[in-house]
Structures are given as structure tokens and as C-alpha cells.
């Protein structure tokens, strides 16, 4: 049995802009990935609304800093064969930093945590697949437009920076923006069709990385 940990934010949690609500379990991209890979692979979804790569957001009751909870999850779910990280959208909020280069550095910190964690029972460190989220888009939703002011332009740089980071660190890379786009309802989240597209597109990449 192979095990994949999907580490992300609301796009992994399954936030649905209609309502707002949460997508049905079968529509969330980790579930679609699991279905495509079959019964020989366990896919664990660890998504949190508002999670950043490596930065604090003290407006929330949960700890949204991605570097702080990741070590606990690595220990909880070990042994792992692959960790898929899709973060960066929330880094684009002006009060976080809004800088795509900082998001790249945050992702690098997460890769370092995965590779250097003291895994129980001397388990080997898993492979890492970096996924750049679909870029933030323009929206008529005034609250989200203000929340992600400037994010539509800044987030377009994430794919290139993450691809470069993956080459530097020897990780896998996938640009989710190549198959999916955010909904104009809020400019950030995904409708059911687009979140499913991400899961479907990741199936062949995961197969190669897991040597299935």
C-alpha cells in the first residue's frame, strides 16, 4: 500500500463559493486522485482554509502557518511515499505579504521539513510534488477583491517560481493553472468541475512518482 499526503488550503479542503459551502467528498481533488489511483494507494487530504506556506495569520482561530502543523502530520501519517503540497494562494493576501517570491521561499521551507523530519521507525522521507494553485482572478465580490488585492497579478508568477524551485530541489512539479481556473464568484476558489480536473491531472504524475 502506497500513501500520499495532500497538504493544502481551502482548495484542498473543498471550499465551494456557492453558498458558501463545501464540495461533496467525491468532487474534491484528493478524492478524485484516490479514485484514479485505485485501491492500492491511500490518499490523505489535509486541507485548511486560509493556510499559508510559512506565514502567520493571526486573524484565524486555527494555526494557518503551514510550517507549524506539517511536522505533526508527517509523524501522524508516516510512513508516507509522496507528499503533494498545493499552497500559495493565501500568501497573496496583502496582510500576509502578497509576494510570490516569499511564497516560493515558504514552499522551499516546507520541502526542507518533509525531507528532514525524524520519521518514526526510521521510515524514509517521501517524495515531494509541488503544485502551483490556479491564479487568483478578477471578481465582482467586493470582500474577496479587497482580501486578495493585487493577487491576480502576483499569483501568475507562482507557477514559474515553483517550477524553478522544484528543479533546484529535485521535486516533482505541476501547474494546476494549466488545467483549472478559479471561479469568478470570488476569484479564489474552484467549482466542482475545476477541482476534479486537478485530481484527474495529478493521477499520471503520481503514478510515475510512485512507480505504479
N, C-alpha and C positions, 0 to 999 in steps of 0.2 A: 504493500500500500504506500503510495506517494502522498505527501501532504503539502498543500500550498496555503500560505497565509496571505490574504489580500488586505493590505493596510492602507486606509484612505480616510476620506472625509464624507460629506453628505452624498457625493456621487457614488460612493461605495455603500453607504448606509441605505440609499434608495430614496432620497428626498424627491417628492413629486410636487411640482409647483402648483398643480391643480388642487385646490382645497385650502391651504396646502395639506398634503397627506404623505403617506409612504407607499412606494410601489409595492405591488404584490411580490412575494418572495420569489416567484418564478421569473419575474421580469428584471430583477437586479442582476447586474453584470457578473458578480461572483457565482450566482446560481446558474446562469447561462453557461459560464465557463465550466462549472462542475458537470452540467448535463452533457456538454460536448466532449469532455474528457472521459466520462464513464465511471463505472463503479470502482475502478482500481485507483482512483485519486480522490482524496478528501480535500475539499476546498473550504477554508475557514475565512469568513468575512468579518473583518474588524474595522468597521467604518464609524466615524463620529462626526456629527455635524459641526462645522467650524474648525476642524483640526487643521493646524498649520504644519509646515515641515519641522521647524525648530524654534518657533517664536511664541511668546506668551500672549494670551488674550484674556485679560482679567475681567472681561465683561460676562464671562460664562461661569456656570456652576461647575462644569466639568473642566478637567485639565486638557486644554486643546493643544498644548505643546507636544508635537509628535515625538520628540526625543525622550520624553519622560516616561511614557507608558510603554513604549516599544520593548525595552528590556524585559519587563514583566510578561508581556505577551509572548516573547520568544521563549522564555522559560516555561510558561504555561502550556504552549502548544508543541514544544520540542518532542521528538525530532522533526525537523522541517526539511523539505527538499527544495522549496522555492518560496521566496518572499516577493510579492508583487506590490510595489509602492506607487500609488497614484495620489499625489498631493501637490499643492502649489496654488490652487485657486484662491484659497483664503489668505495666502500670503499677499495677494494683490490688494487686499483692503488697505486703504491709506493709513489707518491707525496701527496696522501690523508693520508694514514697511512699503508695500507696493512696488518692490524692486525685484525683477526677475532674476538678477544675478544673486541676490540674497537667497532666493528660493533654490537656486542651483546649489549654493553652499549648504543650505539646510538639507537638501537631498543627499549631498555628499556625507554629511554628518550621520544620516540615517543608515547609509550603506556601511559606514565605519562601525556603527553599533551592531548591525547584523553580523558582520564578519568577525568581530572581536568579542562577542558575547561568550561568557563561560557556560556553554551548554551543559545541561545535566547528562550524566552517564557518558561524558566525553563524546557526545554527538558532534558530527562535523557541521561546520557552518553551511547554511543553504546558499543556493544561487540567488541572485537578485535581478529582478526585472523592473526597470524604471519606466513608468508610464506618465507622459505629459498629458494633463487633462485638456479637454476641448477648450479653446479660448473663450473667455468671457465675451458676451456680445451685447450690443446696444439693446435697451429695453425701455418701455414706457412706464415701467414700475418705478415710481419715484424713490421709494425706500431703497430698493436694490441698486438703482442707478447711483444713488449717493453712497451706499455702502461699498460699492466697487468702483468708485470714481477713478477714471484713468486705467482701470483694469482691462478694458477691451484692447487697448493698445499694448500695455505691458505684458499681458498674458500671451500675446502672439509670439513672444520671444522664448517662452518656456521650452518649446519643442527643440529648438536649435541648441539651447543651453544644456538641456537634459541629454540630448544625443551626444554632445561633446563630453559631458560628464561620464556617460556610460562607456564611451571609448577610453577615457582616461582611467577608469576604474575596472574595466573588464566586466561590465554588467550587460544584461540584455536591455533593449530599449524598444518602446513602441509609442508612436504618436497617436493618442486617441482622437485627436482632432482630424486625423486622416479618414476616419470612418463615422464620426459623430459630431453633432453640433448642439450647443445649448439652446434651450427654449427661449423665445422672445418674451415669454410671460414674466421672467425675472432676469434673464440674461446669464444665468449661472448654472442652473440645474438641467437635468435631462428628462425628456419624456420617455415613455416605456420603450418605444422603438429604438431610440438612440442609446439608451443604457444597454439594451440587448445587443446592439451592434458591437459594442465594446467587448462584451463577453464572447461573442462569436469570433471576433477578430483575434482574440488572445489565445484561442484554442490551439491553432497550429504552432504558435510561438512557444506555448507551454509544453506541447508535445516534444518539440525539438530540445528544449532546455532540460526536460525530464528524461529524455532518451526513450520515449514511449513508442 
